């Protein structure tokens, strides 16, 4: 379980294909604090640490994860938003994030907002998935590349988020451009409510 408050950006140092899996080797400032089997969010995807060597650690993404997320697009040198699992005795500064990416979205617009930046993202329109809670609502929560954000101006298959300078500088939003593919996780509360309504 995560909060969507990114700790920092890790850097991809190596990528290794192993049949249908991909091993990603990364480095970040807290590598020496990690342990084998620990869960770490990478661009919003919960992955398990499988190896630690010096200041680098390795996680493995399986085929389904690669198909559902943007991890398969990563290259050596890319920045990845990372967050260790949430401490239950701390404040929940973001929102409840499972680390189970629902799908990818594409950035279709960027707009200056007097110091901040509005990003517009578009995802596949699917009426059946929307009925099951996979949608955004105005002022609701959404996770983009592991970052907990507030939704603005949602439509059936687009939404905006406003990124302040601090978030731009300390997450890989600094690398996102029009055309970039990001991971999104819709709010789990919406999914539960939709399921409850379906069973009523």
N, CA, C and O of each residue as an XYZ file, in Angstrom:
800
protein
N       0.848     -1.188      0.000
C       0.000      0.000      0.000
C       0.888      1.244      0.000
O       1.896      1.306      0.704
N       0.492      2.232     -0.804
C       1.290      3.449     -0.951
C       0.385      4.681     -0.774
O      -0.836      4.565     -0.671
N       1.014      5.847     -0.742
C       0.250      7.076     -0.563
C       0.270      7.974     -1.797
O      -0.492      8.937     -1.880
N       1.145      7.658     -2.756
C       1.261      8.504     -3.937
C       2.125      9.728     -3.699
O       2.126     10.654     -4.511
N       2.864      9.745     -2.589
C       3.812     10.814     -2.319
C       5.200     10.288     -2.690
O       5.821      9.549     -1.926
N       5.668     10.673     -3.853
C       6.920     10.149     -4.400
C       8.093     10.587     -3.516
O       8.200     11.755     -3.141
N       8.972      9.629     -3.190
C      10.138      9.959     -2.364
C      11.232     10.621     -3.187
O      11.854     11.590     -2.751
N      11.458     10.091     -4.371
C      12.471     10.651     -5.261
C      12.392      9.955     -6.613
O      11.552      9.084     -6.835
N      13.286     10.359     -7.509
C      13.404      9.694     -8.802
C      14.613      8.761     -8.777
O      15.730      9.192     -8.493
N      14.384      7.481     -9.074
C      15.482      6.536     -9.260
C      15.897      6.597    -10.725
O      15.127      7.037    -11.579
N      17.113      6.154    -11.008
C      17.617      6.127    -12.382
C      17.813      4.688    -12.820
O      18.409      3.887    -12.099
N      17.308      4.358    -14.009
C      17.492      3.019    -14.567
C      18.944      2.885    -15.025
O      19.424      3.685    -15.827
N      19.642      1.864    -14.509
C      21.052      1.674    -14.866
C      21.277      0.482    -15.791
O      22.300      0.408    -16.473
N      20.317     -0.459    -15.817
C      20.450     -1.613    -16.709
C      19.086     -2.260    -16.892
O      18.239     -2.202    -16.001
N      18.877     -2.876    -18.049
C      17.631     -3.587    -18.360
C      18.003     -4.940    -18.956
O      18.816     -5.023    -19.878
N      17.395     -6.003    -18.415
C      17.717     -7.355    -18.883
C      16.435     -8.127    -19.147
O      15.594     -8.264    -18.259
N      16.283     -8.632    -20.368
C      15.120     -9.438    -20.748
C      15.357    -10.872    -20.309
O      16.405    -11.442    -20.614
N      14.409    -11.468    -19.602
C      14.489    -12.859    -19.169
C      13.191    -13.547    -19.569
O      12.207    -13.525    -18.829
N      13.202    -14.164    -20.762
C      11.988    -14.732    -21.357
C      10.945    -13.623    -21.495
O      11.177    -12.659    -22.224
N       9.791    -13.735    -20.805
C       8.766    -12.695    -20.929
C       8.847    -11.658    -19.808
O       8.044    -10.726    -19.762
N       9.800    -11.820    -18.920
C      10.009    -10.860    -17.833
C      11.114     -9.879    -18.198
O      11.938    -10.146    -19.073
N      11.118     -8.737    -17.512
C      12.219     -7.787    -17.646
C      12.732     -7.445    -16.252
O      11.963     -7.072    -15.366
N      14.051     -7.578    -16.074
C      14.705     -7.152    -14.847
C      15.198     -5.724    -15.035
O      15.910     -5.428    -15.994
N      14.820     -4.847    -14.122
C      15.283     -3.465    -14.141
C      16.252     -3.254    -12.987
O      15.930     -3.551    -11.836
N      17.432     -2.744    -13.293
C      18.387     -2.376    -12.250
C      18.341     -0.862    -12.119
O      18.425     -0.140    -13.112
N      18.206     -0.383    -10.874
C      18.069      1.052    -10.622
C      18.966      1.481     -9.479
O      19.457      0.657     -8.708
N      19.171      2.778     -9.383
C      19.894      3.336     -8.258
C      19.139      4.535     -7.712
O      18.562      5.319     -8.465
N      19.151      4.668     -6.363
C      18.536      5.819     -5.710
C      19.221      6.012     -4.373
O      20.055      5.196     -3.978
N      18.880      7.080     -3.672
C      19.592      7.416     -2.433
C      19.319      6.454     -1.294
O      20.127      6.365     -0.370
N      18.187      5.716     -1.326
C      17.876      4.831     -0.206
C      18.100      3.348     -0.518
O      17.569      2.483      0.179
N      18.884      3.050     -1.562
C      19.164      1.654     -1.898
C      19.698      0.888     -0.685
O      19.319     -0.262     -0.462
N      20.574      1.520      0.098
C      21.175      0.837      1.249
C      20.173      0.554      2.363
O      20.484     -0.181      3.300
N      18.964      1.132      2.272
C      17.927      0.871      3.269
C      16.963     -0.226      2.819
O      16.140     -0.689      3.609
N      17.059     -0.638      1.573
C      16.142     -1.644      1.042
C      16.547     -3.043      1.500
O      17.701     -3.287      1.851
N      15.576     -3.956      1.490
C      15.843     -5.360      1.769
C      15.180     -6.205      0.686
O      14.227     -5.768      0.042
N      15.689     -7.409      0.494
C      15.093     -8.330     -0.469
C      13.644     -8.613     -0.072
O      13.344     -8.739      1.115
N      12.757     -8.713     -1.041
C      11.312     -8.963     -0.875
C      10.523     -7.708     -0.530
O       9.305     -7.780     -0.369
N      11.187     -6.554     -0.411
C      10.467     -5.316     -0.094
C       9.714     -4.818     -1.317
O      10.182     -4.957     -2.447
N       8.536     -4.234     -1.080
C       7.735     -3.668     -2.161
C       8.072     -2.193     -2.337
O       8.104     -1.432     -1.370
N       8.322     -1.803     -3.581
C       8.602     -0.408     -3.911
C       7.777     -0.041     -5.140
O       7.721     -0.795     -6.111
N       7.147      1.113     -5.086
C       6.367      1.600     -6.235
C       7.312      2.241     -7.249
O       8.131      3.093     -6.902
N       7.186      1.818     -8.506
C       7.981      2.362     -9.614
C       7.013      2.911    -10.655
O       6.333      2.143    -11.336
N       6.947      4.247    -10.783
C       5.954      4.877    -11.665
C       4.555      4.367    -11.351
O       3.714      4.228    -12.239
N       4.320      4.086    -10.058
C       3.001      3.628     -9.634
C       2.799      2.136     -9.667
O       1.719      1.658     -9.320
N       3.810      1.375    -10.077
C       3.706     -0.082    -10.160
C       4.426     -0.701     -8.965
O       5.612     -0.445     -8.755
N       3.727     -1.502     -8.194
C       4.323     -2.185     -7.052
C       5.192     -3.332     -7.546
O       4.693     -4.282     -8.149
N       6.500     -3.239     -7.288
C       7.447     -4.280     -7.695
C       8.270     -4.713     -6.491
O       8.494     -3.931     -5.567
N       8.717     -5.962     -6.506
C       9.477     -6.538     -5.403
C      10.972     -6.449     -5.657
O      11.450     -6.777     -6.743
N      11.696     -6.008     -4.654
C      13.159     -5.980     -4.752
C      13.673     -7.416     -4.718
O      13.397     -8.145     -3.766
N      14.422     -7.834     -5.749
C      14.911     -9.215     -5.832
C      16.421     -9.322     -5.673
O      16.940    -10.416     -5.450
N      17.140     -8.196     -5.785
C      18.597     -8.234     -5.654
C      19.096     -6.842     -5.279
O      18.555     -5.834     -5.732
N      20.127     -6.801     -4.453
C      20.776     -5.546     -4.077
C      22.280     -5.734     -4.226
O      22.861     -6.656     -3.653
N      22.906     -4.848     -5.004
C      24.344     -4.898     -5.221
C      24.899     -3.483     -5.122
O      24.696     -2.670     -6.024
N      25.598     -3.185     -4.030
C      26.147     -1.848     -3.848
C      25.049     -0.820     -3.784
O      24.141     -0.928     -2.960
N      25.119      0.188     -4.654
C      24.096      1.241     -4.645
C      23.017      1.005     -5.692
O      22.264      1.918     -6.032
N      22.943     -0.229     -6.205
C      21.931     -0.589     -7.202
C      21.051     -1.720     -6.675
O      21.502     -2.575     -5.913
N      19.787     -1.705     -7.096
C      18.884     -2.796     -6.750
C      18.125     -3.230     -8.004
O      18.043     -2.485     -8.980
N      17.574     -4.434     -7.965
C      16.883     -5.004     -9.124
C      15.454     -5.377     -8.768
O      15.186     -5.931     -7.702
N      14.538     -5.060     -9.684
C      13.142     -5.491     -9.585
C      12.766     -6.167    -10.906
O      13.374     -5.905    -11.943
N      11.762     -7.035    -10.854
C      11.338     -7.781    -12.040
C       9.894     -7.452    -12.371
O       9.032     -7.457    -11.491
N       9.629     -7.166    -13.640
C       8.262     -6.934    -14.124
C       7.862     -8.085    -15.032
O       8.587     -8.426    -15.966
N       6.717     -8.679    -14.761
C       6.242     -9.791    -15.585
C       5.437     -9.277    -16.774
O       5.181     -8.079    -16.897
N       5.044    -10.196    -17.640
C       4.402     -9.842    -18.906
C       3.160     -8.981    -18.712
O       3.008     -7.966    -19.391
N       2.261     -9.367    -17.792
C       1.019     -8.599    -17.611
C       1.323     -7.169    -17.169
O       0.692     -6.222    -17.639
N       2.290     -7.016    -16.269
C       2.682     -5.682    -15.802
C       3.205     -4.845    -16.952
O       2.877     -3.664    -17.067
N       4.015     -5.453    -17.803
C       4.595     -4.738    -18.940
C       3.524     -4.321    -19.940
O       3.624     -3.259    -20.554
N       2.494     -5.158    -20.106
C       1.422     -4.853    -21.053
C       0.493     -3.763    -20.527
O      -0.091     -3.018    -21.313
N       0.350     -3.665    -19.209
C      -0.608     -2.739    -18.607
C       0.010     -1.388    -18.251
O      -0.710     -0.422    -17.996
N       1.343     -1.318    -18.233
C       2.023     -0.119    -17.766
C       3.008      0.407    -18.806
O       3.129     -0.132    -19.906
N       3.715      1.486    -18.423
C       4.721      2.056    -19.329
C       6.132      1.556    -19.039
O       7.096      2.064    -19.610
N       6.264      0.560    -18.154
C       7.594      0.090    -17.779
C       8.355     -0.498    -18.961
O       9.578     -0.386    -19.031
N       7.642     -1.119    -19.879
C       8.297     -1.696    -21.058
C       8.912     -0.653    -21.981
O       9.700     -0.993    -22.864
N       8.556      0.618    -21.783
C       9.108      1.703    -22.600
C      10.369      2.307    -21.983
O      11.039      3.126    -22.612
N      10.693      1.899    -20.748
C      11.853      2.477    -20.070
C      13.158      2.149    -20.789
O      13.312      1.086    -21.390
N      14.080      3.084    -20.709
C      15.423      2.894    -21.260
C      16.444      3.250    -20.188
O      16.132      3.948    -19.223
N      17.663      2.763    -20.369
C      18.729      3.092    -19.431
C      18.895      4.614    -19.370
O      18.951      5.283    -20.402
N      18.972      5.139    -18.167
C      19.090      6.583    -17.955
C      17.780      7.260    -17.634
O      17.778      8.406    -17.186
N      16.650      6.577    -17.853
C      15.345      7.177    -17.567
C      15.141      7.351    -16.067
O      15.690      6.609    -15.253
N      14.325      8.368    -15.723
C      13.952      8.616    -14.334
C      12.651      7.892    -14.020
O      11.718      7.891    -14.824
N      12.598      7.277    -12.846
C      11.419      6.533    -12.399
C      11.020      7.053    -11.025
O      11.860      7.147    -10.129
N       9.745      7.392    -10.852
C       9.253      7.816     -9.544
C       9.208      6.611     -8.609
O       8.627      5.581     -8.950
N       9.822      6.736     -7.427
C       9.835      5.615     -6.484
C       9.275      6.050     -5.126
O       9.450      7.183     -4.676
N       8.595      5.087     -4.500
C       8.041      5.294     -3.161
C       8.037      3.951     -2.451
O       7.544      2.957     -2.986
N       8.583      3.925     -1.256
C       8.482      2.722     -0.436
C       7.079      2.617      0.157
O       6.352      3.608      0.214
N       6.700      1.417      0.598
C       5.346      1.211      1.112
C       5.076      2.103      2.317
O       5.989      2.508      3.037
N       3.799      2.394      2.511
C       3.357      3.358      3.513
C       3.517      2.807      4.930
O       3.216      1.640      5.184
N       3.990      3.644      5.846
C       4.036      3.293      7.260
C       2.652      3.509      7.857
O       2.066      4.577      7.678
N       2.130      2.537      8.548
C       0.769      2.636      9.073
C       0.662      3.591     10.266
O      -0.444      3.947     10.672
N       1.808      4.010     10.834
C       1.742      4.939     11.963
C       2.000      6.385     11.530
O       2.247      7.260     12.360
N       1.937      6.619     10.210
C       2.196      7.966      9.698
C       0.947      8.604      9.118
O      -0.126      8.001      9.092
N       1.108      9.841      8.650
C      -0.003     10.553      8.025
C      -0.168     10.093      6.583
O       0.815      9.803      5.902
N      -1.406     10.029      6.124
C      -1.689      9.709      4.731
C      -1.783     11.031      3.972
O      -2.862     11.613      3.857
N      -0.649     11.499      3.456
C      -0.616     12.809      2.809
C      -1.227     12.801      1.412
O      -1.692     13.840      0.942
N      -1.237     11.656      0.742
C      -1.813     11.577     -0.594
C      -3.190     10.932     -0.520
O      -4.112     11.489      0.076
N      -3.328      9.739     -1.134
C      -4.546      8.954     -0.987
C      -4.150      7.480     -1.045
O      -2.982      7.168     -1.276
N      -5.093      6.579     -0.841
C      -4.778      5.151     -0.823
C      -4.443      4.699     -2.242
O      -5.287      4.731     -3.138
N      -3.185      4.275     -2.425
C      -2.697      3.822     -3.729
C      -2.233      2.377     -3.577
O      -1.408      2.074     -2.714
N      -2.754      1.497     -4.405
C      -2.417      0.084     -4.276
C      -1.116     -0.296     -4.991
O      -0.478     -1.288     -4.639
N      -0.734      0.486     -5.983
C       0.412      0.097     -6.789
C       0.025     -0.883     -7.877
O       0.882     -1.552     -8.454
N      -1.279     -0.970     -8.158
C      -1.805     -1.838     -9.219
C      -2.292     -0.936    -10.355
O      -3.438     -0.487    -10.356
N      -1.426     -0.684    -11.298
C      -1.753      0.221    -12.404
C      -2.909     -0.344    -13.221
O      -2.909     -1.524    -13.574
N      -3.886      0.496    -13.518
C      -5.057      0.058    -14.276
C      -4.810      0.067    -15.775
O      -5.219     -0.856    -16.480
N      -4.147      1.100    -16.262
C      -3.862      1.222    -17.686
C      -2.912      2.391    -17.904
O      -2.497      3.059    -16.957
N      -2.577      2.624    -19.160
C      -1.745      3.778    -19.483
C      -2.613      4.880    -20.081
O      -3.724      4.636    -20.553
N      -2.082      6.087    -20.048
C      -2.722      7.245    -20.676
C      -1.638      8.015    -21.410
O      -0.449      7.846    -21.139
N      -2.053      8.856    -22.335
C      -1.097      9.633    -23.118
C      -1.314     11.122    -22.851
O      -2.453     11.588    -22.809
N      -0.234     11.858    -22.674
C      -0.334     13.301    -22.499
C      -0.710     13.932    -23.833
O      -0.019     13.741    -24.834
N      -1.804     14.683    -23.845
C      -2.257     15.292    -25.099
C      -2.159     16.813    -25.084
O      -2.360     17.462    -26.111
N      -1.847     17.386    -23.910
C      -1.705     18.852    -23.847
C      -0.991     19.256    -22.572
O      -1.101     18.598    -21.537
N      -0.247     20.367    -22.672
C       0.391     21.005    -21.521
C       0.100     22.491    -21.621
O       0.194     23.081    -22.697
N      -0.255     23.096    -20.492
C      -0.650     24.501    -20.515
C      -0.091     25.217    -19.286
O      -0.252     24.743    -18.161
N       0.553     26.338    -19.497
C       1.095     27.112    -18.387
C      -0.045     27.696    -17.563
O      -1.054     28.144    -18.106
N       0.131     27.683    -16.239
C      -0.893     28.214    -15.340
C      -0.243     29.135    -14.326
O      -0.375     28.935    -13.118
N       0.459     30.145    -14.820
C       1.095     31.134    -13.948
C       2.004     30.494    -12.907
O       1.847     30.723    -11.708
N       2.944     29.701    -13.369
C       3.909     29.069    -12.473
C       3.727     27.580    -12.349
O       4.705     26.843    -12.231
N       2.495     27.125    -12.375
C       2.209     25.690    -12.401
C       1.928     25.280    -13.845
O       1.920     26.117    -14.747
N       1.698     23.987    -14.052
C       1.430     23.479    -15.405
C       0.246     22.537    -15.370
O       0.191     21.627    -14.544
N      -0.712     22.757    -16.278
C      -1.817     21.816    -16.459
C      -1.408     20.769    -17.493
O      -1.016     21.105    -18.610
N      -1.506     19.490    -17.103
C      -1.292     18.382    -18.022
C      -2.645     17.739    -18.300
O      -3.412     17.476    -17.373
N      -2.940     17.485    -19.576
C      -4.160     16.764    -19.945
C      -3.770     15.385    -20.435
O      -2.889     15.243    -21.283
N      -4.439     14.354    -19.891
C      -4.159     12.975    -20.267
C      -5.408     12.323    -20.861
O      -6.532     12.591    -20.438
N      -5.184     11.478    -21.835
C      -6.274     10.745    -22.490
C      -6.033      9.254    -22.337
O      -4.920      8.772    -22.546
N      -7.078      8.529    -21.973
C      -6.988      7.073    -21.854
C      -8.091      6.431    -22.679
O      -9.006      7.111    -23.144
N      -8.002      5.132    -22.857
C      -8.950      4.407    -23.695
C     -10.360      4.500    -23.099
O     -10.569      4.221    -21.919
N     -11.319      4.898    -23.940
C     -12.702      4.981    -23.470
C     -13.327      3.594    -23.510
O     -13.348      2.949    -24.559
N     -13.836      3.135    -22.373
C     -14.413      1.800    -22.262
C     -15.600      1.891    -21.310
O     -15.421      2.009    -20.098
N     -16.801      1.836    -21.853
C     -18.014      2.011    -21.066
C     -18.145      0.961    -19.976
O     -18.560      1.273    -18.859
N     -17.795     -0.281    -20.288
C     -17.908     -1.357    -19.304
C     -16.949     -1.141    -18.134
O     -17.315     -1.354    -16.979
N     -15.720     -0.718    -18.437
C     -14.756     -0.446    -17.372
C     -15.211      0.744    -16.530
O     -15.031      0.745    -15.312
N     -15.793      1.749    -17.164
C     -16.299      2.910    -16.432
C     -17.391      2.493    -15.454
O     -17.459      3.011    -14.339
N     -18.246      1.559    -15.868
C     -19.307      1.058    -14.993
C     -18.726      0.377    -13.756
O     -19.365      0.314    -12.706
N     -17.498     -0.132    -13.904
C     -16.838     -0.837    -12.799
C     -15.941      0.096    -11.973
O     -15.173     -0.364    -11.128
N     -16.041      1.402    -12.222
C     -15.347      2.370    -11.382
C     -14.034      2.888    -11.939
O     -13.297      3.588    -11.244
N     -13.736      2.550    -13.183
C     -12.481      2.996    -13.807
C     -12.733      4.302    -14.556
O     -12.858      4.322    -15.780
N     -12.804      5.390    -13.791
C     -13.047      6.704    -14.372
C     -12.566      7.754    -13.381
O     -12.207      7.429    -12.249
N     -12.559      9.012    -13.807
C     -12.152     10.100    -12.924
C     -13.333     11.024    -12.663
O     -14.247     11.134    -13.480
N     -13.298     11.686    -11.508
C     -14.337     12.658    -11.162
C     -13.660     13.954    -10.731
O     -12.548     13.944    -10.203
N     -14.341     15.060    -10.963
C     -13.786     16.369    -10.629
C     -13.464     16.450     -9.132
O     -14.303     16.125     -8.291
N     -12.263     16.880     -8.816
C     -11.745     17.000     -7.448
C     -11.502     15.658     -6.783
O     -11.205     15.599     -5.590
N     -11.628     14.577     -7.548
C     -11.298     13.259     -7.023
C      -9.804     12.993     -7.145
O      -9.046     13.853     -7.595
N      -9.389     11.803     -6.743
C      -7.974     11.440     -6.780
C      -7.663     10.521     -7.961
O      -8.495      9.718     -8.385
N      -6.451     10.661     -8.474
C      -5.936      9.763     -9.497
C      -4.429      9.676     -9.278
O      -3.809     10.617     -8.784
N      -3.852      8.547     -9.648
C      -2.402      8.376     -9.537
C      -1.812      8.360    -10.935
O      -2.224      7.560    -11.776
N      -0.855      9.234    -11.187
C      -0.167      9.302    -12.488
C       1.315      9.041    -12.249
O       1.982      9.809    -11.555
N       1.828      7.956    -12.825
C       3.231      7.561    -12.602
C       3.572      7.522    -11.116
O       4.680      7.878    -10.713
N       2.607      7.086    -10.309
C       2.832      6.941     -8.882
C       2.618      8.194     -8.070
O       2.814      8.174     -6.855
N       2.218      9.296     -8.705
C       2.012     10.568     -8.008
C       0.524     10.753     -7.705
O      -0.305     10.709     -8.614
N       0.188     10.960     -6.441
C      -1.188     11.225     -6.035
C      -1.566     12.642     -6.450
O      -0.908     13.609     -6.067
N      -2.650     12.755     -7.248
C      -3.034     14.048     -7.796
C      -4.545     14.252     -7.724
O      -5.312     13.297     -7.601
N      -4.955     15.521     -7.804
C      -6.368     15.879     -7.820
C      -6.811     16.118     -9.254
O      -6.142     16.823    -10.010
N      -7.938     15.530     -9.623
C      -8.472     15.609    -10.984
C      -9.144     16.951    -11.232
O      -9.863     17.469    -10.377
N      -8.898     17.509    -12.423
C      -9.609     18.704    -12.893
C     -10.253     18.378    -14.241
O      -9.703     17.604    -15.024
N     -11.394     18.959    -14.503
C     -12.038     18.932    -15.829
C     -12.069     17.546    -16.480
O     -11.591     17.387    -17.603
N     -12.620     16.548    -15.798
C     -12.674     15.220    -16.418
C     -13.740     15.122    -17.507
O     -14.773     15.788    -17.440
N     -13.476     14.284    -18.509
C     -14.477     13.907    -19.506
C     -14.585     12.382    -19.450
O     -14.072     11.755    -18.523
N     -15.246     11.795    -20.433
C     -15.378     10.331    -20.442
C     -14.036      9.617    -20.527
O     -13.900      8.495    -20.039
N     -13.039     10.258    -21.145
C     -11.749      9.573    -21.282
C     -10.545     10.511    -21.200
O      -9.461     10.174    -21.676
N     -10.735     11.686    -20.598
C      -9.611     12.584    -20.372
C      -9.734     13.219    -18.994
O     -10.812     13.245    -18.399
N      -8.630     13.721    -18.505
C      -8.638     14.499    -17.265
C      -7.404     15.391    -17.261
O      -6.430     15.148    -17.975
N      -7.476     16.433    -16.433
C      -6.336     17.320    -16.239
C      -5.827     17.201    -14.814
O      -6.576     16.856    -13.900
N      -4.547     17.488    -14.635
C      -3.973     17.646    -13.304
C      -3.103     18.897    -13.332
O      -2.510     19.227    -14.359
N      -3.032     19.583    -12.209
C      -2.197     20.782    -12.103
C      -0.938     20.418    -11.323
O      -1.017     19.932    -10.194
N       0.204     20.651    -11.921
C       1.480     20.278    -11.304
C       2.211     21.531    -10.841
O       2.535     22.409    -11.641
N       2.466     21.600     -9.532
C       3.184     22.740     -8.978
C       4.680     22.580     -9.250
O       5.134     21.474     -9.544
N       5.451     23.667     -9.156
C       6.888     23.585     -9.448
C       7.635     22.523     -8.640
O       8.510     21.844     -9.179
N       7.302     22.369     -7.351
C       7.996     21.370     -6.532
C       7.821     19.967     -7.104
O       8.783     19.206     -7.202
N       6.578     19.626     -7.483
C       6.311     18.301     -8.056
C       7.014     18.150     -9.396
O       7.533     17.076     -9.701
N       7.038     19.192    -10.188
C       7.713     19.158    -11.484
C       9.204     18.869    -11.308
O       9.793     18.119    -12.087
N       9.797     19.458    -10.299
C      11.236     19.316    -10.095
C      11.626     18.003     -9.427
O      12.747     17.527     -9.606
N      10.711     17.413     -8.657
C      11.070     16.255     -7.836
C      10.432     14.942     -8.263
O      10.574     13.934     -7.572
N       9.733     14.941     -9.388
C       9.183     13.711     -9.964
C       9.484     13.720    -11.457
O       9.974     14.710    -11.999
N       9.182     12.599    -12.113
C       9.467     12.569    -13.552
C       8.420     13.284    -14.398
O       8.377     13.105    -15.615
N       7.567     14.099    -13.754
C       6.760     15.029    -14.549
C       7.673     15.985    -15.315
O       7.268     16.550    -16.331
N       8.898     16.166    -14.834
C       9.842     17.032    -15.545
C      10.209     16.467    -16.913
O      10.698     17.201    -17.772
N       9.977     15.161    -17.129
C      10.308     14.515    -18.402
C       9.091     14.334    -19.314
O       9.240     13.978    -20.483
N       7.891     14.579    -18.784
C       6.677     14.334    -19.563
C       6.464     15.454    -20.572
O       6.562     16.637    -20.247
N       6.175     15.053    -21.792
C       5.872     15.969    -22.880
C       4.593     15.500    -23.557
O       4.104     14.411    -23.256
N       4.042     16.298    -24.462
C       2.891     15.843    -25.251
C       3.315     14.590    -26.010
O       4.336     14.587    -26.698
N       2.532     13.538    -25.882
C       2.850     12.250    -26.494
C       3.416     11.237    -25.520
O       3.448     10.045    -25.827
N       3.865     11.682    -24.347
C       4.416     10.759    -23.352
C       3.330      9.823    -22.826
O       2.172     10.214    -22.676
N       3.726      8.584    -22.549
C       2.815      7.572    -22.002
C       3.066      7.451    -20.502
O       4.207      7.299    -20.066
N       1.990      7.518    -19.715
C       2.097      7.435    -18.260
C       1.210      6.310    -17.730
O       0.289      5.849    -18.405
N       1.513      5.883    -16.507
C       0.685      4.886    -15.828
C      -0.386      5.595    -15.011
O      -0.114      6.614    -14.377
N      -1.592      5.061    -15.026
C      -2.647      5.619    -14.178
C      -3.304      4.526    -13.343
O      -3.515      3.401    -13.795
N      -3.616      4.901    -12.117
C      -4.404      4.049    -11.227
C      -5.587      4.876    -10.751
O      -5.418      5.910    -10.105
N      -6.788      4.406    -11.078
C      -7.993      5.104    -10.644
C      -8.210      4.871     -9.144
O      -7.699      3.907     -8.574
N      -8.962      5.754     -8.526
C      -9.192      5.701     -7.080
C      -9.924      4.412     -6.700
O     -10.981      4.110     -7.254
N      -9.364      3.657     -5.759
C      -9.953      2.389     -5.335
C     -11.347      2.578     -4.744
O     -12.181      1.678     -4.845
N     -11.617      3.737     -4.124
C     -12.938      3.967     -3.524
C     -14.033      3.942     -4.587
O     -15.118      3.409     -4.354
N     -13.747      4.521     -5.758
C     -14.718      4.508     -6.843
C     -15.013      3.097     -7.318
O     -16.147      2.785     -7.680
N     -14.005      2.248     -7.319
C     -14.186      0.863     -7.763
C     -15.069      0.095     -6.781
O     -15.934     -0.681     -7.188
N     -14.842      0.318     -5.485
C     -15.670     -0.357     -4.479
C     -17.117      0.104     -4.545
O     -18.033     -0.711     -4.440
N     -17.332      1.407     -4.719
C     -18.697      1.934     -4.802
C     -19.411      1.383     -6.029
O     -20.584      1.015     -5.964
N     -18.683      1.328     -7.166
C     -19.285      0.794     -8.391
C     -19.647     -0.675     -8.222
O     -20.695     -1.115     -8.697
N     -18.797     -1.431     -7.555
C     -19.064     -2.848     -7.336
C     -20.253     -3.037     -6.402
O     -21.087     -3.917     -6.616
N     -20.325     -2.208     -5.369
C     -21.448     -2.278     -4.431
C     -22.759     -1.974     -5.134
O     -23.765     -2.643     -4.897
N     -22.751     -0.951     -6.010
C     -23.964     -0.605     -6.758
C     -24.370     -1.737     -7.686
O     -25.558     -1.978     -7.900
N     -23.379     -2.432     -8.236
C     -23.649     -3.541     -9.146
C     -24.317     -4.696     -8.413
O     -25.146     -5.402     -8.986
N     -23.960     -4.888     -7.156
C     -24.514     -5.997     -6.370
C     -25.830     -5.658     -5.697
O     -26.502     -6.550     -5.179
N     -26.216     -4.372     -5.692
C     -27.445     -3.947     -5.001
C     -28.683     -4.363     -5.771
O     -29.802     -4.088     -5.337
